[in-house]
Amino acid sequence: MVEFMCRNIRVLNNFEPPATEDEIEAAALQYVRKVAGMTRPAAVNQEAFDAAVAAVTEATRTLLDNLVTRTPPRDRKIEAARAKARAEQRYGPRSA
């Protein structure tokens, strides 16, 4: 499971290669965390939290499997480079 809460859920549709199960589950986890308002549920809520993540993961997989698009799939490396360039323009170069 992912140990951090990111600012947003990433687009998973229309990429080559397609979204992995780990990416889909990470998006589902982020969604449930956002809706629940917590990154780690109390023990009493863990079962409900895990069930929600599983349900959202399945719904997301179903959605991605059934979406139809007319545009060619985007390349992950190109999109990552574009995002990095936008971040550098917005925030400046990242220091080590």
C-alpha positions as CSV (number, residue, x, y, z in Angstrom):
1,M,0.0,0.0,0.0
2,V,1.1,3.6,-0.6
3,E,2.3,5.3,2.6
4,F,1.7,8.9,1.6
5,M,-1.2,11.0,0.5
6,C,-0.7,12.8,-2.8
7,R,-2.4,16.0,-3.8
8,N,-4.5,14.5,-6.6
9,I,-5.4,11.3,-8.4
10,R,-3.6,10.9,-11.7
11,V,-5.3,10.2,-15.0
12,L,-5.1,6.5,-15.8
13,N,-7.0,6.3,-19.0
14,N,-5.5,6.0,-22.5
15,F,-1.8,5.3,-21.7
16,E,0.6,2.9,-23.3
17,P,1.3,0.7,-21.5
18,P,-2.1,0.6,-19.8
19,A,-2.5,1.4,-16.1
20,T,-1.3,-1.4,-13.8
21,E,-3.3,-2.9,-11.0
22,D,-0.9,-1.2,-8.5
23,E,-1.7,2.2,-10.1
24,I,-5.4,1.5,-10.1
25,E,-5.3,0.4,-6.4
26,A,-3.2,3.5,-5.5
27,A,-5.8,5.8,-7.1
28,A,-8.6,3.9,-5.3
29,L,-6.8,4.3,-2.0
30,Q,-6.3,8.0,-2.6
31,Y,-9.9,8.4,-3.4
32,V,-11.1,6.6,-0.2
33,R,-8.6,8.5,1.9
34,K,-9.9,11.8,0.5
35,V,-13.5,10.9,1.0
36,A,-12.9,9.5,4.5
37,G,-10.7,12.4,5.5
38,M,-7.9,10.2,6.9
39,T,-4.8,8.5,5.6
40,R,-5.0,5.7,8.2
41,P,-8.2,4.5,9.6
42,A,-8.7,3.5,13.3
43,A,-8.7,-0.2,13.8
44,V,-12.4,-0.2,14.2
45,N,-12.8,1.3,10.7
46,Q,-10.1,-0.7,9.0
47,E,-12.4,-3.4,7.5
48,A,-14.8,-0.8,6.1
49,F,-11.8,1.2,4.7
50,D,-10.3,-1.9,3.0
51,A,-13.7,-2.9,1.6
52,A,-14.1,0.6,0.1
53,V,-10.7,0.5,-1.5
54,A,-11.4,-2.9,-3.0
55,A,-14.8,-1.7,-4.3
56,V,-13.3,1.5,-5.8
57,T,-10.4,-0.5,-7.3
58,E,-12.9,-2.9,-9.0
59,A,-15.1,0.0,-10.2
60,T,-12.1,1.8,-11.6
61,R,-10.8,-1.3,-13.5
62,T,-14.3,-1.8,-14.9
63,L,-14.4,1.8,-16.0
64,L,-11.0,1.7,-17.7
65,D,-11.8,-1.6,-19.4
66,N,-15.0,-0.1,-20.9
67,L,-14.0,3.4,-21.9
68,V,-13.7,4.0,-25.6
69,T,-11.4,6.7,-27.0
70,R,-10.6,7.9,-30.4
71,T,-7.2,9.4,-29.7
72,P,-4.0,7.4,-29.7
73,P,-2.6,6.3,-26.4
74,R,-0.3,8.7,-24.7
75,D,3.3,7.7,-23.9
76,R,4.0,7.7,-20.2
77,K,7.6,8.9,-20.6
78,I,6.6,11.9,-22.7
79,E,3.8,12.8,-20.3
80,A,6.2,12.5,-17.3
81,A,8.7,14.8,-19.1
82,R,6.0,17.3,-19.8
83,A,4.8,17.3,-16.2
84,K,8.4,17.7,-15.0
85,A,8.9,20.7,-17.3
86,R,5.6,22.3,-16.1
87,A,6.7,21.8,-12.4
88,E,10.1,23.3,-13.1
89,Q,8.5,26.3,-14.8
90,R,6.1,26.7,-11.9
91,Y,8.4,26.0,-8.9
92,G,11.9,26.3,-10.3
93,P,14.5,23.6,-10.7
94,R,14.5,20.8,-8.1
95,S,17.6,20.9,-5.9
96,A,19.2,17.7,-4.6
